[in-house]
Every structure is written in C-alpha cells, then in structure tokens.
Amino acid sequence: MSARQTAAAVDMAAAAWAARMDARALTADQREQLDAWLVADPRHLGALARARALLLSQRDAATPTADDPPPERAPLYSRRRLLAAAAGVAGLAVLGAGMRQPAARQAYSSALGEVRHIPLEDGSTLTLNTDSAVTVAYSAGRRLLYLERGEAFFDVAAGPDRPFVIRSPLAQLATGGGACCARLGGDGAMTVAVLSGKVAVEGAPSALAETLDRVTGRDWTLRTGTHDAVLVTGGQEVSVRPGGAGHGTLVSFEPVAPGALDRALMWRQGRLAFADETLAQAAAQFARYTHRRIVLASDGLARRRISGLFDATDMAGFARAVAVGFSAKYREDGDSIILSD
C-alpha cells in the first residue's frame, strides 16, 4: 500500500496541474493522466479547484477603473466538468514544460554582533542587523525578499512598475520606493517602521499561493489597492502579530515619536541609542549582539533609567558606565556581568 501524500505534496502537484492547464490546452494523453490523478485521492479535486481559482483571481487582480466594464466571473469547476475537461497529462515530469522558471534566490545573513550592508542588483541597499537572514528572489516583474529572522533595513530604489515585496510568516509589505525597517519577533510577529515613501502592509499569502509561486514563477505580489492592506507612511510604524486561538492576526498602527525612529536605527552604525529607557530594556538590547548577559541583581536597579549612545558590541563598557553612573557594583562571572546595589 503506497504512503499517503502530505497536504503540501498534494498542493504542490495541484499547483503544477493548474499552471499546466493555464499555459495551454491539454492533449488527449495529458487529460487521461490528469483523470487518473484526480480519482487517485479524494483530496486532489479540491486542491486543483483551489489552485485554478487562485490562478484566475491573481491573473485578473488588477483594480478596475470607473470606466472599465465589470470583470467577468471566473468559471466554476464541478467534478464532472473537471473530469471531462481534463482527461490526462503525460506525468508530473512534463508539467514543467512551458512554465516560466521561478526567480533565482540568493541568501544573505549576518553573524551574532555583526551589522552587514549589502548592495542589491536594482540599486537598493539591504542592511542586516545582528543574527539576521534574508532570502532575495528577484524576477522581471517583482523584487521579492523573505525576512527569515532578525531585523533588516531596506533603502529601496524607485521602481513603481516593479514592486519591492518583503515577506515574513505572518505579513508581507510592498513599496515602489523609499526606506523602511522590518523586524521579526520570537513569536513570528513583524514590526515595520517607515522612514520615507509609502509601504502597504497586509497578511502573508496563503500556503497555496506560495506553492503556486514556487511552481510557476508567476509574480504574486501584494495588491496595494485592496482594503485589506494598511498604508504606512514616513514616521509611522505598524506591528502584525498572532492573535491567539480563534483571533487570526492582530494589527497595531501608530505614529512614532519625533527622534525615536532615528535612535532605533542607530544599529546601522553599530550603536545603541537610549532615551530615558530602563536598564532592563537596555540590557535586553545588548543581549541581541552577544552571548554574554547583563544580570541586574535588584528590581530597583533594573528600573533605573538611562540615556546615551553606546557601542552595540561593547557590553562590558556599557556595564562599567552604568556601575559608575549609578554607584553600582560590577562583577563578572563567566558569560555574565552582574550589577548590584
């Protein structure tokens, strides 16, 4: 008895069938092969219907103007119609024929404590904060980047006809040009701060859309004109985070206090800037750049507030400055720097 396919494998095969059917009419032999695939597993019909519906919706996704005629309704596919209209393909090996190859991907990462500046082929610049990773997948119609972990700053070269899209597990954002910073939290939440330009933020595409993207190489991208997208402009910040069981995704949107964004982005120069922040908050920021940790031995010391500009990789220097400024005791124990009253 053959092993049952995973849902991801079914979606991948369905996406390949949908792309093949969309590219050109199937031959008689191809329709027979598709017929056999459809009856092999009851999940195949639904997966193919979803894949074809997504292809049609994305292909016809352009927002009509007031003068445009109403869009044609996408055809519905019943089981009988699917089976009759698609009676077989010469095997999955030939499904790639006639489909455009997906964009080539390039992975970039930074080590713990490293800030890395990376020029991109379109004139944009990518800056990775400590322990961060991005995968770049450029194509003719879209500049796509996956934020895998950490934090990245994007100085985007203007390209209104070739959107710059950044994806994370929960959200994706798109811009035609400008500057923004995106950071992933431990729970998959993404915070986006915009310095200049306009950035549209919405939920990430479905797993099926990602599968179709990989199989067909089509330019799936965020539709900035839809009501689902939040438009963020310079000096504003939006956070997208898990909403918990039954609550989907939660979005918070707020302006940034004057100067706060500039301070938050000092990491690009290898610095950390604090403005009346607690020692506990400052210690947590330093912990992102090293395996060492600052231990604040009392709650009172942890609540003390500090302002200043410090080298992000000089935790010991920061701790000594705190000890002097707050008359605290400084002690090192392995990878820990202990500050006490």
Solvent accessible surface area in square Angstrom, and as a share of the most:
residue,aa,sasa,rsa
1,M,246,1.10
2,S,100,0.65
3,A,98,0.76
4,R,170,0.62
5,Q,76,0.34
6,T,89,0.52
7,A,70,0.54
8,A,74,0.58
9,A,39,0.30
10,V,5,0.03
11,D,25,0.13
12,M,70,0.31
13,A,8,0.06
14,A,0,0.00
15,A,0,0.00
16,A,13,0.10
17,W,2,0.01
18,A,0,0.00
19,A,4,0.03
20,R,17,0.06
21,M,25,0.11
22,D,34,0.18
23,A,50,0.39
24,R,121,0.44
25,A,93,0.72
26,L,18,0.09
27,T,76,0.44
28,A,59,0.45
29,D,98,0.51
30,Q,16,0.07
31,R,82,0.30
32,E,111,0.50
33,Q,74,0.33
34,L,0,0.00
35,D,47,0.25
36,A,55,0.42
37,W,27,0.09
38,L,1,0.00
39,V,90,0.52
40,A,77,0.60
41,D,19,0.10
42,P,116,0.73
43,R,64,0.23
44,H,6,0.03
45,L,31,0.15
46,G,31,0.29
47,A,0,0.00
48,L,0,0.00
49,A,32,0.25
50,R,127,0.47
51,A,0,0.00
52,R,36,0.13
53,A,56,0.44
54,L,33,0.17
55,L,5,0.02
56,L,15,0.07
57,S,62,0.40
58,Q,56,0.25
59,R,128,0.47
60,D,90,0.47
61,A,16,0.12
62,A,92,0.71
63,T,94,0.54
64,P,75,0.47
65,T,90,0.52
66,A,110,0.86
67,D,140,0.73
68,D,67,0.35
69,P,105,0.66
70,P,119,0.75
71,P,103,0.65
72,E,166,0.75
73,R,215,0.79
74,A,46,0.36
75,P,60,0.38
76,L,148,0.74
77,Y,55,0.21
78,S,64,0.42
79,R,113,0.41
80,R,200,0.73
81,R,127,0.46
82,L,2,0.01
83,L,43,0.21
84,A,76,0.59
85,A,65,0.50
86,A,0,0.00
87,A,30,0.23
88,G,0,0.00
89,V,0,0.00
90,A,66,0.51
91,G,17,0.16
92,L,97,0.48
93,A,103,0.80
94,V,55,0.32
95,L,3,0.02
96,G,39,0.37
97,A,54,0.42
98,G,55,0.53
99,M,28,0.13
100,R,133,0.48
101,Q,140,0.62
102,P,55,0.35
103,A,24,0.19
104,A,92,0.71
105,R,113,0.41
106,Q,97,0.43
107,A,74,0.57
108,Y,46,0.18
109,S,52,0.34
110,S,5,0.03
111,A,62,0.48
112,L,65,0.33
113,G,19,0.19
114,E,70,0.31
115,V,37,0.21
116,R,89,0.33
117,H,109,0.49
118,I,10,0.05
119,P,111,0.70
120,L,16,0.08
121,E,144,0.64
122,D,35,0.18
123,G,61,0.58
124,S,2,0.01
125,T,52,0.30
126,L,0,0.00
127,T,5,0.03
128,L,0,0.00
129,N,0,0.00
130,T,5,0.03
131,D,63,0.32
132,S,0,0.00
133,A,11,0.08
134,V,1,0.00
135,T,21,0.12
136,V,13,0.07
137,A,2,0.02
138,Y,23,0.09
139,S,21,0.13
140,A,105,0.81
141,G,26,0.25
142,R,7,0.02
143,R,4,0.02
144,L,1,0.00
145,L,0,0.00
146,Y,30,0.11
147,L,4,0.02
148,E,93,0.42
149,R,108,0.40
150,G,18,0.17
151,E,14,0.06
152,A,0,0.00
153,F,13,0.05
154,F,0,0.00
155,D,72,0.37
156,V,9,0.05
157,A,29,0.23
158,A,92,0.71
159,G,15,0.15
160,P,114,0.72
161,D,138,0.71
162,R,63,0.23
163,P,33,0.21
164,F,1,0.00
165,V,0,0.00
166,I,0,0.00
167,R,5,0.02
168,S,11,0.07
169,P,100,0.63
170,L,42,0.21
171,A,0,0.00
172,Q,7,0.03
173,L,0,0.00
174,A,2,0.02
175,T,8,0.04
176,G,33,0.32
177,G,19,0.18
178,G,19,0.18
179,A,11,0.09
180,C,1,0.01
181,C,7,0.04
182,A,0,0.00
183,R,88,0.32
184,L,24,0.12
185,G,37,0.36
186,G,95,0.92
187,D,97,0.50
188,G,18,0.18
189,A,18,0.14
190,M,0,0.00
191,T,44,0.26
192,V,0,0.00
193,A,7,0.06
194,V,0,0.00
195,L,56,0.28
196,S,53,0.34
197,G,38,0.36
198,K,127,0.54
199,V,2,0.01
200,A,3,0.02
201,V,3,0.02
202,E,33,0.15
203,G,43,0.41
204,A,33,0.26
205,P,35,0.22
206,S,66,0.43
207,A,82,0.64
208,L,20,0.10
209,A,6,0.04
210,E,36,0.16
211,T,8,0.05
212,L,0,0.00
213,D,6,0.03
214,R,106,0.39
215,V,25,0.14
216,T,6,0.04
217,G,4,0.04
218,R,74,0.27
219,D,53,0.27
220,W,11,0.04
221,T,42,0.24
222,L,8,0.04
223,R,106,0.39
224,T,84,0.49
225,G,63,0.60
226,T,32,0.19
227,H,175,0.78
228,D,91,0.47
229,A,19,0.15
230,V,46,0.26
231,L,97,0.48
232,V,0,0.00
233,T,44,0.26
234,G,39,0.38
235,G,33,0.32
236,Q,46,0.20
237,E,48,0.21
238,V,1,0.00
239,S,24,0.16
240,V,3,0.02
241,R,91,0.33
242,P,56,0.35
243,G,13,0.13
244,G,50,0.48
245,A,101,0.78
246,G,88,0.85
247,H,127,0.57
248,G,57,0.55
249,T,61,0.36
250,L,74,0.37
251,V,77,0.44
252,S,40,0.26
253,F,96,0.40
254,E,94,0.42
255,P,105,0.66
256,V,36,0.21
257,A,66,0.51
258,P,135,0.85
259,G,35,0.34
260,A,27,0.21
261,L,21,0.10
262,D,93,0.48
263,R,90,0.33
264,A,63,0.49
265,L,3,0.02
266,M,50,0.22
267,W,7,0.02
268,R,56,0.21
269,Q,113,0.50
270,G,23,0.22
271,R,102,0.37
272,L,12,0.06
273,A,20,0.16
274,F,9,0.04
275,A,41,0.31
276,D,88,0.45
277,E,53,0.24
278,T,20,0.11
279,L,3,0.01
280,A,47,0.37
281,Q,95,0.42
282,A,0,0.00
283,A,11,0.09
284,A,59,0.46
285,Q,51,0.23
286,F,0,0.00
287,A,22,0.17
288,R,49,0.18
289,Y,8,0.03
290,T,28,0.17
291,H,144,0.64
292,R,64,0.23
293,R,110,0.40
294,I,19,0.10
295,V,64,0.37
296,L,36,0.18
297,A,62,0.48
298,S,36,0.23
299,D,104,0.54
300,G,36,0.35
301,L,2,0.01
302,A,20,0.16
303,R,162,0.59
304,R,110,0.40
305,R,129,0.47
306,I,20,0.10
307,S,73,0.47
308,G,31,0.30
309,L,89,0.44
310,F,39,0.16
311,D,70,0.36
312,A,2,0.02
313,T,83,0.48
314,D,66,0.34
315,M,6,0.03
316,A,16,0.13
317,G,25,0.24
318,F,5,0.02
319,A,0,0.00
320,R,124,0.45
321,A,48,0.37
322,V,1,0.00
323,A,11,0.08
324,V,126,0.72
325,G,60,0.57
326,F,43,0.18
327,S,102,0.66
328,A,15,0.11
329,K,139,0.59
330,Y,63,0.24
331,R,133,0.49
332,E,81,0.37
333,D,82,0.42
334,G,67,0.65
335,D,91,0.47
336,S,32,0.21
337,I,0,0.00
338,I,29,0.15
339,L,1,0.00
340,S,32,0.21
341,D,105,0.55
